[in-house]
Amino acid sequence: MRMEPLHALAAWPVEAGVRTGVVDWLLGGDRAWSLTLPGVGWTLTGRAVFLAVAAVAVLLVAGVGVAASGKSELRRRWTTWAIIIPVVGIPIWAGRGTTALLAAVLSVQAVRELARLTRLPRAETALLGVLAVAYPLAAWLRPGLLGLAPLMVLVCALPAVLAGDTVHGLRRASLTGFASVWIPWSLAHLVILWQDAFLIAFAAAAADVAAWTGGTSLRRFAWARRPLSPLSPNKTVGGMVGALVGAVVILTLLGQITAGLVIAVGLGGVLGDLIESMVKRTAGVKDAGAWLPGFGGLLDRVDSLLLVLPLAAVLG
């Protein structure tokens, strides 16, 4: 028995990217990578297996460094990553339907955290909750419906309009409309990009690490210490350079390097972090929640993806 969605991932071409030599062998298909699950007889092949092996290998190598550091904070982060990889990877590898379910779950939790941070009224929170489920389902069943996002931004003003709120109505409508695109609509692109969703998420995570590395290692240069925005002094020009270099390296190793994806993963991740920093600064909090040990809330973990995913869909 062959697990078709995963096999489809193996066969899907890299049309605009670089795919030669070792990379071609790594991602080359059934003969390069094949794994049969014991007991059920499913055969997983090609890029899906390669990405799974790559993610586990990176996790194990990082685990050695974390263990050597002796820092409890790093151990918590490593443990969280060990949980995140299968929780995100398995639904994506299983198919579009399960990817839609994953996107809906992530959206609902991120909306809950945002509503708590911004003290959104119950009506707006409920509306965003509906969109958190509706957008991923639409991306799975009728992707063209995502084009209604601008109309839904206007619909988000209805609760304040019907309540006749002349004091906070504009803020409620603006925040809800922005959130409807920022969270549910953006995460629905996990389904739109399904065949490359794990690859892009993996690359975004690697670019995050590269941004931290670049910001730290280039700190001795004055230009690199310059903050990108007063919203987050830790987000510096050096970090952005690191993110771009990391995006180039990881996308090359994964066999899908294009200018559009470098921009989406490198710049999109940094700007996504800054957008969430603006929300948290406005709310006066450090983290969006405490759902993920070592990271804070779910919104703190997916903030870069909220810009990377739609940019990758347009530019990639």
N, C-alpha and C positions, 0 to 999 in steps of 0.2 A: 504493500500500500504506500502510495506517495502522497505526502502532504502538499497539496497543490499550491496554496498561497505562498509557501516558502519556496517551492520550486519556481514559481513565477518571479519571485525576487531574484533568483539566480539567473534567469534568462533575460531579465529586463536590461536593455542596452544602455550603456553610458554614451550618449550620442554626442555631447559637446565637450567631454572631458578628455583627460590624458589617460590612456590605458595601454601601457606597453610594458614589456620586460617582466620584472618580478611582480608588479602590480597586476598585470594581465594574468599571470599564473595564479596569484592569490585569489583573484576574483573571477577566475576564468570559467567556473561552472562546475558541473557534476564531477568531473574527473579530479579537479583540484581539491574540493572540499566535499565530503559526504559523511553523514552520520546517521546510523540506524538506531532508533530508540528501542531498547530491549523491552520485550513484553508485548508492545503494541505493534511493532513492525513498521512504524512510520519511518520513511527515509527523508531526511532533511539534507538539502544540497546547496552548493554554491555560496553566493554572497551572504545569505542568512547565517550559515554556519561560520563563515569567516568573521562576520561582525560579532557574533556571540563569543567566539574564541578570543577575538581581539579585546572585547570588553572585559572578559574574565582575566585575561593575561595582564591588562593594565591594572585591574583591581588587585591582583596578587602582587605585582611589582610594587604598587603603592603601599600595600599592606606591610611589606618588608620595611619600607622607610618609616611608616607610621609606628610600627613596633619598635624600631630603633630609636625613634624620637622620645618615646615614653610620655608623650603629651596626651592627656585624657580627652581634650577637645578634638584632636586629630583622630583618636580612636572612635569617638562618637560619629564623626563625619564619615569615616571609612565604613563603619557598620551601616550607616544610613545608605551610603552608595551601594553596599552589598545587597541591600533590600530593593533599592530603586531599580537596578539593572534588570532583574527578572520581572518585577512588577510592571515595568514599562515595556520591556522587550517581548515578553511572551504574548501579550495581547496584539502587539503590532505584527509579530511573526505569524500569528494565527489567522489573520485576515482583516478585511475592512470593517466588518461588523464589530469585532472585538476591539478594534482600534477606536471606533466611534464610541463604544462603551467607556473605554479608557479616557478619551477626551472629555466625555460628559462628566465622569467622576472628578477628574482634575478641575474642570470648569466650576462645578458646583462648590467644591471646597474652596477654590480661589475666590469665588464670588462671596462666600460666607465670610472669609477673612477680610475682603475689601469692605463689605457692608459693616462689619464690626469696627474697622479702622475709621471709616468715614461717617459712621452713625447714620447710615441710610435708613429711611423709614421702611416699615414692613412691606408696603405696597411695591416700592421700587426693588427691594430685595427679592420679593417673590417674582417680579417680572424678569429680573436678571437670572433667577433660578430656572425659569421656564426656558429662556434663551440658552442657558448653559446646557440644557438637554437637546433643545430643538436644533441648534446650529450643527452639532456633530451628527445628529440623525440626518439632517438635510444634506450634509457633505457626503454621507454614505449613500442615501437613497436618491436624492435629487440635488446634485451639487450646484445647479444653476440658481437655486433658491438663496444661496449665499450672496447673490447680487442684490438682495433686498435689504442688506445691512444699512444703507443710508436711510431707507424708509423706517426701519426699526429704531434708528436713532431718534427720529421724530416721534415715534410711538412712545418712546421712553419718557416723553414729556407729559403724557396723559395723566398719570397719577397726581402730579402737582397741579395740572390744569383743572382736573375734576375736583380736587380739594380746594381750589381757589386760593392757593398759597401764594400770597403776594410778598411775603417776607423772605422765605427760603426757596420758593418755587424754581427760580432760575438756576440756583445752585444744584437743587435736586435733579432737575431735568438735564443739565449739562453733565453732571457727574455720572448719571445713569446712562446717558447716551454714549459718553466716552467709554465707560466700563463695558457696555454691550459689545463694542468693537474690540476693545483691548483684551478682554478675557475670553468670552465664549466664541466669538467669531475667529479670533486668532488661533485658539486651540483646536478649532474645527479643521484647521489646515493639517493637523496630524493625519486626518483621513484623506484630504486632498493629495497630500504628499506620501500616501501610505507606503508605496514601494521604496521610498527613500527616507521615511520618517525616522527610523532608528538611526540611520547614518547621520542625518542632520542633527538629531538630538545628541548623539555621541560627539559630533564635531563641535557643537555649541558648548558642551561641557568641557571639552579639551581646550577650547578657546578661552573659557573662563579661567581655567588653571593657567594658561599662557599669559592672560592679562595680569593675573596676580604676580606671576614670575617676572614679567616685563616691568611692572611697576616697582617691584622690589630690587631687581638687579640693575636697573637703569637710574636708580634714585640719585646716584652721585652726579648726574647731569642736570643742570638747572632746567633745561627745556623739558626733561622727562618728568620733573616734579610738579610741573604746572597742572593744576586741576582742570578737568574738562568743564566742570560746572561747580558753583558754590554749593550745590545740593549735596555733593559728596566729595569731600577733599581727597578721599582715597582713590577716586577714579581719576587717573592722571593721563597725560599724553603718553608717558612711558607704558602705562597699562594698555592703552589703545594700540600702540605699536606692537606690544607683545601679543595682543589678541589677533591682530592681522597676520603676524608671522606664524602664530599657532594655527590659524585657520588655513594658511597656505600649506603648512607642513602636514596637518592631519588630513586635509582633503586630498593632497597628493598621495599620501600613504593609503588612503581609502579608495583611490582610483577615480575620483570625481572632482577634479579641480577645474573650476571655471571662474571667471572674473565675478560673475553674478553671485555665486555661492560664497566666494571670499568676502564680498561686501556684506552679504546677508549674515554670515556667521561671525565675521570679525567685527564689523561696525554695528550690526544689528544687536548683537549680544550686549555690547557696552551701552548702547543707547537704551536698550530695554531695562538694564539695571538702573540707569539714571531716571527713567520714568517712574519706576517703583520707588526710588529714593525720594522723588518729589512727593509721592503719595504719603510715604512714611513721615517725611519732614512736616508735611501739613498736619498729619495726625499726631505728631510729637512722639513717635515710638521708634525703637531701634529695629524691631523685627515685626513682621506681619502676624506672627503667631508662634506657637511652640510645638507644632505638629511634627516637625522633623528634627530630631536631636542633632545638634551641631550646626544646623542651618537656620532654624526659626520656623516660619510657616511655609506652607506649600507655595504661596505666592513668592516667597524669597528664593525658592528653588527654580520656579518656572519663569521668572520675570524676563530673563534673556530670550527664552523661546517665544514669548508673546510678540516679539518683533522679528525674531529670526525666521519663524515659520511663514508668515505672510510674505516677507521679503524673499525667502527662498522660492516660494510659489511663483512670484512675479519675475525674479531675476535669475533663478537657477536653471 
